[in-house]
Amino acid sequence: TSKNQSSAEKNANSNSKQQVPIVEYGRGKRTIKRNDWYTTDYDGNKFKVSMKSNKEQAPKENDHQYAKLDWSFMNANKAIKIHGDLAREAIKSELEQMLKQDVFYPIEKHQIGKAIVIPSHMLVTPKGDGLKGRFVAGGNLQPREEYSFAETSASTVRAQSILILVAIAAAKGLRISTADVKGAYLNANLPRKRNIVLKLTKETASELTKIDPSYQIKLQPDNTMYVRLKKALYGLLESAVLWNAHITEVLEQIGFIRSKYDPCIFINKQNNLYIALYVDDLLIVGGDQDSRNNLIFSLEKTYGTLKKSESNELMYRGLEIK
C-alpha cells in the first residue's frame, strides 16, 4: 500500500509540475507543454506551438511574454478574421501571381466533362515579419492509381552531395552562393492528358473577382467557381516531377550536365560551375564572376528575379556555410 501511495504521490507531483499556461488564440484556448513542441487542432487547422522556458520563473497562465505561437498554416477565413487587411494582401498577392503565371482559366460547370474535379485551398502562412498566401490543390483526392511512381516522385539533392560540394569549395577556395526560384512549380505546364479542374471556394472566388472582374460571369449560384488548370500547381501529385523536369531542361540548355551519381547535381565543366538542386533552392559553387553572372542572367530570363545570397554566411538545407 505504501508503495502504491508513493507512486501516486510521484504522479501527482509530476502532474503538478506539468501544469502549463493556456495560450489564447482567436476565440479558443489550448493548453501546451513548457519546453516542448506540441501539435494540436484549432478549428480544423493545425498549429505548431512553442513555449519559451525560464527556469527561474515559471510561465504564468495566459502570460504571452512566454508564449510564442508559430502556426503551420491557417485557412483564408481564419487568417482574415485574425489579421484583417494583412491577410487579405497576402491572399491578393498570391492570386495575382496565379493570374500572371497563367495557371488556370475559368469555366462553366457544364464544361467540366470528364475532367477530374478536386478542391482548392487558400492557406496563409507566416513569412518573415508578414504573411504569405499559398494557393494549393487538394491533390490527395487525385486518383493515384492513374499515376506511375515516376510521375509523382521527384529527386532532391542528397545530403552527402551537398557536403561533398562544400568540401570541394573549401579545398579549392571556390565561391558559394544560393538562389531561390519564386513560384517555381508554376513554370511547368500540365501535360495535355491531365484534365484537372479546381473548385474554388466562394472566399477565394470573391477575392479573384476583385482582382479581375471578368471572372465575375463564371461564378456559380453558390458563389464558388470552377477553373481548369494549365500549370503544375502546388499540391498536385505530379507537380514536383514536372518542375524538376523543367529546370533540368533549362540547365542543360545553358551548358550543364546531370551527375551520374546524383540527378540533382549539375556540372558545367567549361566554367567550373556546380549546382545542387533541392526543389527550388539552388546551391551554386565555383566559377568566376562572369560565369556566375551569366548563369543568374540566364535563369532570370526564364524564371524572373531570383532570391539570391552571396554573403560570407549562408544557410542551405539547414547547413550553415561560412
C-alpha positions as CSV (number, residue, x, y, z in Angstrom):
1,T,0.0,0.0,0.0
2,S,2.8,2.4,0.9
3,K,4.4,1.7,-2.5
4,N,1.2,2.5,-4.3
5,Q,0.8,5.7,-2.3
6,S,4.4,6.6,-3.0
7,S,3.8,6.0,-6.7
8,A,0.6,8.0,-6.7
9,E,2.3,10.9,-4.9
10,K,5.1,10.9,-7.6
11,N,2.5,11.0,-10.3
12,A,0.7,13.8,-8.6
13,N,3.9,15.8,-8.2
14,S,4.8,15.1,-11.8
15,N,1.4,16.3,-13.0
16,S,1.6,19.4,-10.8
17,K,4.9,20.3,-12.4
18,Q,3.4,20.0,-15.8
19,Q,0.6,22.4,-15.1
20,V,1.1,24.7,-18.1
21,P,-0.3,28.0,-19.2
22,I,-3.2,28.4,-21.6
23,V,-2.4,30.2,-24.8
24,E,-5.3,32.2,-26.1
25,Y,-5.7,32.4,-29.9
26,G,-8.7,33.7,-31.7
27,R,-11.8,32.5,-29.8
28,G,-10.2,29.4,-28.3
29,K,-7.8,28.2,-25.7
30,R,-5.3,25.4,-25.9
31,T,-3.0,24.0,-23.2
32,I,0.6,23.5,-24.2
33,K,3.6,22.0,-22.5
34,R,6.6,24.0,-21.5
35,N,10.0,23.1,-23.1
36,D,8.2,21.1,-25.7
37,W,6.7,21.2,-29.2
38,Y,3.0,20.3,-29.2
39,T,0.8,19.9,-32.3
40,T,-2.9,20.4,-31.8
41,D,-6.0,21.2,-33.8
42,Y,-7.7,24.6,-33.8
43,D,-11.0,24.9,-35.7
44,G,-9.7,22.2,-38.1
45,N,-6.3,23.9,-38.7
46,K,-3.0,22.5,-37.3
47,F,-0.9,24.9,-35.3
48,K,2.7,24.3,-34.1
49,V,3.1,25.8,-30.6
50,S,6.4,26.7,-29.0
51,M,6.8,27.6,-25.3
52,K,9.8,29.7,-24.2
53,S,11.1,28.4,-20.9
54,N,12.5,30.3,-17.9
55,K,14.0,28.2,-15.2
56,E,14.0,31.0,-12.6
57,Q,10.4,32.0,-13.1
58,A,7.7,29.6,-14.4
59,P,5.3,30.9,-17.0
60,K,2.1,32.3,-15.6
61,E,-1.3,31.4,-17.0
62,N,-2.1,33.5,-20.1
63,D,1.3,35.2,-19.9
64,H,2.0,35.9,-23.6
65,Q,5.5,37.0,-22.7
66,Y,6.5,33.4,-22.6
67,A,4.3,32.0,-25.3
68,K,5.0,32.1,-28.9
69,L,2.5,30.7,-31.4
70,D,4.1,29.6,-34.7
71,W,1.3,28.1,-36.9
72,S,2.0,25.8,-39.8
73,F,-0.9,27.2,-41.8
74,M,-4.3,28.8,-41.5
75,N,-7.2,28.8,-43.9
76,A,-8.2,32.1,-45.5
77,N,-11.2,32.7,-43.4
78,K,-9.4,32.3,-40.1
79,A,-6.5,34.5,-41.3
80,I,-8.8,37.3,-42.4
81,K,-10.7,37.2,-39.1
82,I,-7.5,37.5,-37.1
83,H,-5.2,39.5,-39.3
84,G,-7.6,41.5,-41.4
85,D,-6.1,43.5,-44.2
86,L,-2.6,41.9,-43.8
87,A,-4.1,38.5,-44.6
88,R,-6.2,40.0,-47.5
89,E,-3.0,41.5,-49.0
90,A,-1.2,38.1,-48.8
91,I,-4.1,36.4,-50.5
92,K,-4.4,39.0,-53.2
93,S,-0.6,38.8,-53.9
94,E,-0.9,35.0,-54.3
95,L,-3.9,35.2,-56.6
96,E,-2.1,37.9,-58.7
97,Q,0.8,35.5,-59.2
98,M,-1.7,32.8,-60.4
99,L,-3.1,35.2,-63.0
100,K,0.4,36.5,-64.0
101,Q,1.6,32.9,-64.5
102,D,-1.5,31.9,-66.4
103,V,-2.1,29.0,-64.0
104,F,-5.8,28.5,-64.8
105,Y,-8.8,29.8,-66.6
106,P,-12.5,29.9,-65.5
107,I,-15.1,27.5,-67.0
108,E,-18.8,26.8,-66.6
109,K,-19.9,23.8,-64.7
110,H,-21.2,22.1,-67.9
111,Q,-17.7,22.4,-69.4
112,I,-16.2,20.1,-66.8
113,G,-16.9,17.0,-68.8
114,K,-14.7,14.0,-67.8
115,A,-12.2,16.2,-66.0
116,I,-11.0,15.3,-62.5
117,V,-12.5,17.8,-60.1
118,I,-10.6,18.5,-56.9
119,P,-10.9,21.1,-54.2
120,S,-8.5,24.1,-53.8
121,H,-7.3,25.7,-50.6
122,M,-6.1,29.2,-49.9
123,L,-3.7,28.9,-46.9
124,V,-1.9,31.7,-45.1
125,T,1.5,31.1,-43.5
126,P,4.0,33.3,-41.7
127,K,6.9,34.6,-43.7
128,G,9.5,36.9,-42.2
129,D,7.6,39.7,-40.5
130,G,4.5,39.2,-42.6
131,L,2.2,36.7,-44.1
132,K,2.2,34.7,-47.3
133,G,-0.8,33.3,-49.2
134,R,-0.5,29.8,-50.6
135,F,-3.0,28.6,-53.2
136,V,-2.8,24.8,-53.4
137,A,-4.7,22.0,-54.9
138,G,-6.3,19.1,-53.0
139,G,-4.1,16.6,-54.7
140,N,-4.8,14.0,-52.1
141,L,-8.1,13.5,-53.9
142,Q,-6.5,12.8,-57.3
143,P,-6.8,9.2,-58.5
144,R,-3.3,7.9,-57.5
145,E,-3.9,4.7,-59.4
146,E,-3.7,6.6,-62.7
147,Y,-0.1,7.7,-62.0
148,S,3.1,5.7,-62.1
149,F,5.7,6.1,-59.3
150,A,8.0,8.1,-61.7
151,E,5.2,10.6,-62.4
152,T,4.8,11.5,-58.7
153,S,8.3,11.1,-57.2
154,A,10.9,13.8,-57.8
155,S,14.5,13.6,-56.8
156,T,16.1,16.1,-54.4
157,V,19.8,16.5,-53.8
158,R,21.4,14.1,-51.3
159,A,22.9,15.5,-48.1
160,Q,26.2,13.7,-48.9
161,S,26.3,15.5,-52.2
162,I,25.9,18.9,-50.5
163,L,28.7,18.1,-48.1
164,I,31.0,17.0,-50.9
165,L,30.4,20.2,-52.8
166,V,31.1,22.3,-49.8
167,A,34.3,20.3,-49.1
168,I,35.5,20.8,-52.7
169,A,34.7,24.6,-52.4
170,A,36.7,24.8,-49.1
171,A,39.7,22.8,-50.5
172,K,39.9,24.8,-53.7
173,G,38.8,28.2,-52.4
174,L,35.7,28.3,-54.6
175,R,32.8,30.8,-54.1
176,I,29.5,29.6,-52.8
177,S,26.1,31.3,-53.2
178,T,22.4,30.4,-53.1
179,A,19.4,31.2,-55.3
180,D,15.7,30.6,-54.9
181,V,13.1,30.4,-57.7
182,K,9.9,32.2,-56.8
183,G,6.7,30.3,-57.6
184,A,8.8,27.5,-59.1
185,Y,6.2,24.9,-59.9
186,L,4.1,27.4,-61.8
187,N,6.7,27.5,-64.5
188,A,5.9,23.9,-65.6
189,N,2.9,23.1,-67.8
190,L,0.5,20.3,-67.1
191,P,0.5,17.6,-69.8
192,R,-2.5,17.6,-72.1
193,K,-3.5,14.2,-70.9
194,R,-4.1,15.6,-67.4
195,N,-7.5,17.2,-67.4
196,I,-7.8,18.7,-64.0
197,V,-10.4,21.2,-62.7
198,L,-10.3,23.0,-59.4
199,K,-13.3,24.2,-57.5
200,L,-12.6,27.5,-55.8
201,T,-14.2,28.3,-52.5
202,K,-16.6,31.3,-52.5
203,E,-14.0,33.3,-50.5
204,T,-11.2,32.7,-53.0
205,A,-13.5,33.3,-55.9
206,S,-14.6,36.6,-54.3
207,E,-11.0,37.8,-53.9
208,L,-10.3,36.7,-57.5
209,T,-13.2,38.7,-59.0
210,K,-11.9,41.8,-57.2
211,I,-8.6,41.5,-59.0
212,D,-10.1,40.5,-62.3
213,P,-13.8,41.5,-62.7
214,S,-14.0,39.4,-65.9
215,Y,-14.2,36.3,-63.7
216,Q,-17.5,37.5,-62.3
217,I,-19.5,35.9,-65.0
218,K,-18.2,32.5,-64.2
219,L,-19.4,32.5,-60.6
220,Q,-21.7,29.6,-59.7
221,P,-25.1,30.3,-57.9
222,D,-23.4,29.4,-54.6
223,N,-20.6,31.9,-55.5
224,T,-18.0,29.2,-55.9
225,M,-16.1,28.8,-59.2
226,Y,-14.5,26.2,-61.4
227,V,-11.2,26.7,-63.1
228,R,-9.2,24.4,-65.5
229,L,-5.6,24.0,-64.6
230,K,-2.8,24.8,-67.1
231,K,0.2,24.7,-64.8
232,A,1.8,22.5,-62.1
233,L,0.1,24.0,-59.1
234,Y,1.3,23.2,-55.6
235,G,-0.5,20.2,-54.1
236,L,-0.9,18.2,-57.3
237,L,0.6,14.7,-57.4
238,E,2.7,15.4,-60.5
239,S,3.9,19.0,-59.8
240,A,7.2,18.2,-58.2
241,V,8.2,15.9,-61.1
242,L,7.1,18.4,-63.7
243,W,9.0,21.3,-62.1
244,N,12.2,19.1,-61.8
245,A,12.0,18.2,-65.5
246,H,11.5,21.9,-66.4
247,I,14.5,23.2,-64.5
248,T,16.6,20.3,-65.6
249,E,15.9,21.1,-69.3
250,V,16.7,24.8,-68.7
251,L,20.1,24.0,-67.0
252,E,21.0,21.5,-69.8
253,Q,20.3,24.2,-72.4
254,I,22.8,26.6,-70.8
255,G,25.6,24.0,-70.7
256,F,25.1,21.9,-67.6
257,I,25.1,18.1,-67.4
258,R,23.5,16.0,-64.7
259,S,25.8,14.0,-62.5
260,K,25.5,10.2,-62.9
261,Y,25.7,9.8,-59.2
262,D,23.1,12.3,-58.1
263,P,20.5,13.6,-60.5
264,C,20.2,16.9,-58.6
265,I,23.8,17.8,-59.1
266,F,24.6,19.7,-62.3
267,I,28.0,20.4,-63.6
268,N,29.4,22.9,-66.2
269,K,33.0,21.8,-66.7
270,Q,33.8,24.6,-69.1
271,N,33.1,27.3,-66.4
272,N,34.0,25.1,-63.4
273,L,30.4,25.6,-62.0
274,Y,28.4,23.2,-59.9
275,I,24.8,23.4,-58.9
276,A,23.0,21.4,-56.2
277,L,19.2,21.5,-56.6
278,Y,16.7,20.9,-53.7
279,V,13.3,21.6,-55.3
280,D,13.6,25.3,-56.0
281,D,16.7,26.1,-53.9
282,L,20.0,26.2,-55.7
283,L,23.4,26.0,-54.2
284,I,25.9,27.4,-56.7
285,V,29.6,26.5,-56.3
286,G,32.7,27.7,-58.2
287,G,33.1,29.7,-61.4
288,D,34.5,33.2,-61.9
289,Q,32.3,36.3,-61.5
290,D,31.4,36.5,-65.2
291,S,30.3,32.9,-65.4
292,R,28.2,33.2,-62.3
293,N,26.6,36.4,-63.5
294,N,25.8,34.7,-66.9
295,L,24.2,31.8,-65.0
296,I,22.0,34.1,-63.0
297,F,21.1,36.2,-66.1
298,S,20.1,33.0,-68.0
299,L,18.0,31.7,-65.1
300,E,16.3,35.1,-64.6
301,K,15.3,35.2,-68.3
302,T,13.2,32.2,-67.7
303,Y,12.1,32.5,-64.0
304,G,12.2,36.2,-63.3
305,T,14.1,37.7,-60.4
306,L,15.7,35.1,-58.2
307,K,16.2,35.5,-54.5
308,K,20.0,35.4,-54.2
309,S,22.5,35.4,-51.4
310,E,26.3,35.7,-51.8
311,S,27.2,36.6,-48.2
312,N,30.0,35.0,-46.3
313,E,27.5,33.2,-44.1
314,L,24.9,31.1,-45.9
315,M,22.2,28.7,-45.0
316,Y,21.3,25.8,-47.3
317,R,19.0,23.0,-46.2
318,G,19.8,23.7,-42.5
319,L,23.5,23.7,-43.1
320,E,25.5,26.8,-42.0
321,I,28.2,27.7,-44.6
322,K,30.8,30.2,-43.6
